[in-house]
Amino acid sequence: MREEQAYYRIYSGYLKEKYGEKVYKLPVNLPVTCPNRLAGGNGCAFCAESGTGFEALESSERVTEQLLKTKEKITRKYKARKFIAYFQNYTNTFLPLERFQGYLEEAASLPDIVEISVSTRPDCIRDSYLDVLQEIHERTGVEITIELGLQTANYHTLYRIARGHGLAEYLDSVLRIKRYGFEICTHLILNLPGDTLQDSIETAKLVSILETNIVKLHSLYIAKNTRLSKEYENGTITICSKEEYFSRVEAFLSYLDPSIVVERLFSRIPEKDALFCNWQTSWWKLKDELLEDMEQQGIYQGCRFCYRNGPALDLLGGQQFE
């Protein structure tokens, strides 16, 4: 089988191109919540009470302490020298502006931090917060990436999973961020209940047309004590087969702009926290199976990227009309 980069543009390789060597993410957990959890809300249907920062330290620790502790472990293990401060859990722009700025200033002040990555929601992007990020970038030279949780282009599904925003908010946030020149990483789940293979294709087209820089795919897992866990246990929802998920990923990648970086293809969650994850198979084994299937079918990223710039006009050929 050919090397992984023959099938899609790999995130680790992209970072090495950008920074000249391997770069490692250091997760940061802030004392923050999500607008979906206000007024008694339970958040998105798939989201656990603890959010998604399963590998992060306690949010009660200062940003500096979290970064230094994790940095020490990774440096000792991998001899790493460059790092990304990844504000990962919940909605990290859902803070008063001054507090948001203070947390980022802490991260940017540490040596060997070459980038700050801020995970948030499309309905929590505002120009004043982007202004703060721009000022920090210009003063310190630290690069900025904003990670947006879209999940799917199907706005009916967004409503069903209680996402709390629609497609328009994603469009608005991307257009705003693009004006500042920050990189955008879009998080997506290709096998949400109710979505189909065609939704995967339309999602690939959407993020490609909007020129997102990075995509991160999450295979749907069922975390304990969530709305989806109740629906999964009582049989209200089912999860597509592994083979169907492969088909969706392959279709997504085939329509994806080949310049877009792919950070992840499968989710990862501690076994103790999930009722279902990855068809009870390790993510790395699933990836090997997927790449083998892509090789057999001759599929690679961007092989169907041919829908921009009025492709239907090609049908005219040499026809002349009165």
Wavefront OBJ file of the C-alpha trace (Angstrom):
o trace
v 0.000 0.000 0.000
v 1.200 3.520 -0.792
v 2.111 6.007 1.924
v -0.691 7.818 3.743
v -0.002 11.191 2.117
v -0.837 9.674 -1.275
v -4.515 9.615 -0.266
v -4.988 12.912 1.567
v -3.026 15.915 2.852
v -1.858 14.972 6.326
v -1.863 17.495 9.183
v 1.455 16.411 10.714
v 3.197 16.830 7.380
v 1.588 20.235 6.898
v 2.886 21.431 10.281
v 6.361 20.180 9.431
v 6.244 22.129 6.158
v 5.056 25.246 7.990
v 7.435 25.184 10.958
v 10.379 23.159 9.675
v 9.984 20.326 12.196
v 7.380 18.267 14.003
v 4.982 20.321 16.153
v 2.875 19.059 19.062
v -0.446 20.278 20.434
v -0.724 21.081 24.138
v -4.395 20.994 25.257
v -5.614 23.794 27.525
v -8.810 23.510 29.562
v -10.385 26.842 30.547
v -13.049 27.426 33.215
v -15.614 28.111 30.521
v -18.878 26.623 29.330
v -21.008 26.770 26.190
v -24.062 28.892 25.291
v -25.954 25.636 24.733
v -25.602 24.847 28.430
v -27.074 28.073 29.786
v -30.544 28.245 31.348
v -30.615 24.552 32.111
v -29.571 23.423 28.649
v -27.696 20.150 28.250
v -25.570 21.126 25.298
v -25.474 19.361 21.948
v -27.062 15.918 21.836
v -23.665 14.218 21.467
v -21.684 16.255 24.001
v -20.745 14.825 27.400
v -21.001 16.910 30.554
v -17.210 17.219 30.647
v -17.128 18.403 27.032
v -14.534 16.898 24.729
v -11.263 17.666 26.506
v -10.670 14.120 27.718
v -6.878 14.505 27.711
v -6.720 17.975 29.237
v -5.754 18.911 32.791
v -8.167 20.478 35.271
v -9.492 23.908 34.311
v -8.710 25.162 37.826
v -5.009 25.178 36.924
v -3.585 28.287 35.329
v -2.966 28.244 31.592
v 0.785 28.527 32.174
v 0.815 25.558 34.551
v -1.201 23.362 32.176
v 1.047 24.163 29.247
v 4.305 23.663 31.149
v 3.226 20.330 32.637
v 2.106 18.879 29.317
v 5.070 20.377 27.505
v 7.486 18.688 29.915
v 5.952 15.256 29.288
v 5.950 15.606 25.515
v 9.466 17.061 25.423
v 10.786 14.169 27.492
v 9.050 11.579 25.307
v 9.517 13.045 21.815
v 12.309 15.642 22.246
v 9.827 18.201 20.909
v 10.832 21.845 20.490
v 7.775 23.590 19.015
v 4.222 23.561 20.319
v 0.657 24.693 19.678
v -1.364 25.926 22.664
v -4.720 24.296 21.956
v -7.656 25.888 23.791
v -9.721 22.772 23.307
v -12.681 22.163 25.567
v -16.136 23.802 25.309
v -16.472 27.243 23.667
v -13.333 29.243 24.321
v -14.594 32.585 23.010
v -17.658 32.362 25.274
v -15.916 34.582 27.824
v -15.786 38.282 28.673
v -13.337 39.817 26.236
v -10.794 40.823 28.923
v -10.621 37.304 30.365
v -10.312 35.795 26.906
v -7.421 38.122 26.144
v -5.697 37.340 29.446
v -5.719 33.594 28.839
v -4.277 34.005 25.364
v -1.600 36.419 26.572
v -0.424 33.741 29.022
v -0.065 31.175 26.259
v 1.634 33.533 23.811
v 4.231 34.561 26.400
v 5.675 31.064 26.787
v 8.773 30.112 24.803
v 8.411 27.509 22.029
v 4.698 28.264 21.534
v 4.527 28.890 17.792
v 0.748 28.816 17.419
v -2.462 29.280 19.385
v -5.487 27.237 18.347
v -8.860 28.375 19.701
v -11.777 25.939 19.590
v -15.189 27.604 19.487
v -18.638 27.728 17.857
v -19.767 29.637 14.765
v -22.228 31.684 16.860
v -19.441 32.865 19.191
v -17.269 34.716 16.680
v -17.245 38.497 16.920
v -14.959 41.145 15.415
v -13.805 42.430 18.817
v -12.470 38.961 19.719
v -10.792 38.656 16.341
v -9.209 42.079 16.930
v -7.632 40.745 20.141
v -6.267 37.716 18.313
v -4.875 39.909 15.570
v -3.121 42.194 18.070
v -1.518 39.226 19.842
v -0.383 37.753 16.534
v 1.135 41.018 15.307
v 2.911 41.716 18.622
v 4.248 38.223 19.365
v 4.478 36.541 15.968
v 2.494 33.569 17.277
v 0.251 32.132 14.560
v -3.524 31.863 15.110
v -5.902 29.070 14.103
v -9.615 29.063 14.901
v -11.362 25.702 15.158
v -15.068 25.862 14.339
v -17.495 23.074 15.203
v -19.870 22.848 12.252
v -20.440 19.029 12.282
v -22.587 18.934 9.111
v -23.875 21.136 6.306
v -27.350 19.669 6.841
v -29.141 22.375 8.833
v -32.027 20.002 9.563
v -29.567 17.727 11.364
v -28.074 20.695 13.222
v -31.539 21.370 14.604
v -32.165 17.728 15.508
v -28.932 17.434 17.508
v -29.696 20.708 19.342
v -26.597 22.341 17.979
v -27.965 25.783 18.800
v -26.935 27.368 15.498
v -27.639 26.834 11.838
v -25.652 26.974 8.638
v -25.819 30.766 8.316
v -23.811 31.290 11.517
v -21.028 29.124 10.127
v -21.001 31.103 6.881
v -20.894 34.385 8.804
v -18.057 33.260 11.094
v -15.899 31.950 8.246
v -16.309 35.146 6.218
v -15.389 37.248 9.270
v -12.333 35.164 10.143
v -11.131 35.208 6.531
v -10.938 39.009 6.645
v -8.275 38.652 9.359
v -6.294 35.997 7.539
v -6.387 33.423 10.354
v -6.436 29.766 9.467
v -9.708 27.896 10.024
v -10.103 24.278 11.064
v -13.654 22.950 10.631
v -14.804 20.027 12.788
v -17.207 17.591 11.122
v -19.129 14.409 11.960
v -20.023 12.482 8.807
v -22.322 9.874 10.369
v -24.785 11.841 12.464
v -28.256 10.226 12.700
v -30.340 11.442 9.778
v -27.400 12.362 7.556
v -26.668 10.496 4.324
v -23.787 10.004 1.919
v -25.034 13.031 -0.035
v -24.714 15.190 3.088
v -21.039 14.173 3.313
v -20.541 15.280 -0.284
v -22.340 18.612 0.211
v -20.342 19.250 3.391
v -17.091 18.666 1.480
v -18.231 21.072 -1.210
v -19.238 23.720 1.315
v -15.950 23.780 3.242
v -14.021 23.690 -0.028
v -15.881 26.629 -1.576
v -15.420 28.620 1.645
v -11.711 27.706 1.627
v -11.405 26.349 5.114
v -7.747 25.476 5.685
v -8.085 22.314 7.770
v -10.806 19.765 8.444
v -11.039 17.427 11.408
v -13.367 14.455 10.967
v -14.947 12.792 13.991
v -16.651 9.427 13.670
v -19.714 9.678 15.896
v -19.230 8.184 19.336
v -21.934 7.823 21.966
v -20.712 9.359 25.209
v -22.405 8.270 28.409
v -25.082 10.484 29.992
v -25.942 12.396 26.838
v -29.193 12.758 24.937
v -27.805 10.530 22.201
v -26.896 7.863 24.766
v -30.543 7.632 25.812
v -31.701 7.427 22.188
v -29.028 4.845 21.406
v -29.994 2.641 24.356
v -33.724 2.726 23.601
v -33.164 2.122 19.895
v -34.467 5.495 18.681
v -31.264 6.024 16.708
v -28.811 3.695 15.064
v -25.250 4.246 13.921
v -24.268 3.429 10.375
v -22.000 0.481 9.705
v -18.231 0.780 9.500
v -18.450 0.161 5.750
v -20.980 2.986 5.337
v -18.741 5.347 7.299
v -15.834 4.426 5.028
v -18.007 5.254 2.022
v -18.853 8.658 3.487
v -15.234 9.499 4.310
v -14.129 8.424 0.838
v -16.840 10.501 -0.821
v -16.003 13.483 1.391
v -12.293 13.305 0.602
v -12.893 12.808 -3.116
v -14.871 16.086 -3.315
v -12.584 17.983 -0.928
v -10.248 20.653 -2.301
v -6.837 18.896 -2.410
v -5.150 21.897 -0.781
v -7.167 21.473 2.447
v -5.333 19.733 5.302
v -6.965 16.722 6.983
v -6.190 16.533 10.694
v -8.213 13.480 11.700
v -10.477 10.779 10.246
v -11.745 8.987 13.371
v -12.702 10.018 16.896
v -10.856 9.066 20.047
v -12.505 8.782 23.457
v -11.566 6.795 26.581
v -13.420 3.481 26.568
v -14.816 4.109 30.051
v -16.619 7.247 28.834
v -18.432 5.775 25.828
v -21.262 3.397 25.043
v -20.059 3.169 21.452
v -16.929 4.264 19.635
v -15.439 3.227 16.314
v -17.245 -0.099 16.007
v -15.137 -1.441 18.881
v -12.024 -1.163 16.720
v -8.882 0.917 17.284
v -8.732 4.116 15.251
v -5.354 3.235 13.710
v -6.659 -0.136 12.475
v -9.703 1.587 10.985
v -7.435 4.051 9.220
v -5.378 1.230 7.680
v -8.584 -0.474 6.476
v -9.872 2.796 5.013
v -6.642 3.505 3.120
v -6.597 -0.020 1.736
v -10.163 0.447 0.506
v -9.284 3.819 -1.040
v -6.350 2.228 -2.863
v -8.521 -0.561 -4.250
v -11.082 1.953 -5.538
v -8.592 4.502 -6.827
v -9.912 7.240 -4.524
v -7.806 10.138 -3.268
v -8.448 13.633 -1.954
v -9.767 15.967 -4.631
v -10.288 13.367 -7.363
v -13.825 14.779 -7.830
v -12.962 18.406 -7.111
v -14.484 19.731 -10.331
v -17.563 21.725 -9.308
v -16.234 25.302 -9.168
v -16.271 28.046 -11.818
v -19.459 27.078 -13.660
v -18.663 23.497 -14.722
v -22.048 23.086 -16.475
v -20.847 25.525 -19.142
v -18.517 22.769 -20.374
v -21.633 21.070 -21.750
v -21.923 23.791 -24.373
v -18.845 22.556 -26.196
v -18.734 24.221 -29.576
v -22.487 24.799 -29.798
v -23.675 28.096 -31.174
v -27.047 29.643 -30.376
v -29.015 32.223 -32.323
l 1 2 3 4 5 6 7 8 9 10 11 12 13 14 15 16 17 18 19 20 21 22 23 24 25 26 27 28 29 30 31 32 33 34 35 36 37 38 39 40 41 42 43 44 45 46 47 48 49 50 51 52 53 54 55 56 57 58 59 60 61 62 63 64 65 66 67 68 69 70 71 72 73 74 75 76 77 78 79 80 81 82 83 84 85 86 87 88 89 90 91 92 93 94 95 96 97 98 99 100 101 102 103 104 105 106 107 108 109 110 111 112 113 114 115 116 117 118 119 120 121 122 123 124 125 126 127 128 129 130 131 132 133 134 135 136 137 138 139 140 141 142 143 144 145 146 147 148 149 150 151 152 153 154 155 156 157 158 159 160 161 162 163 164 165 166 167 168 169 170 171 172 173 174 175 176 177 178 179 180 181 182 183 184 185 186 187 188 189 190 191 192 193 194 195 196 197 198 199 200 201 202 203 204 205 206 207 208 209 210 211 212 213 214 215 216 217 218 219 220 221 222 223 224 225 226 227 228 229 230 231 232 233 234 235 236 237 238 239 240 241 242 243 244 245 246 247 248 249 250 251 252 253 254 255 256 257 258 259 260 261 262 263 264 265 266 267 268 269 270 271 272 273 274 275 276 277 278 279 280 281 282 283 284 285 286 287 288 289 290 291 292 293 294 295 296 297 298 299 300 301 302 303 304 305 306 307 308 309 310 311 312 313 314 315 316 317 318 319 320 321 322
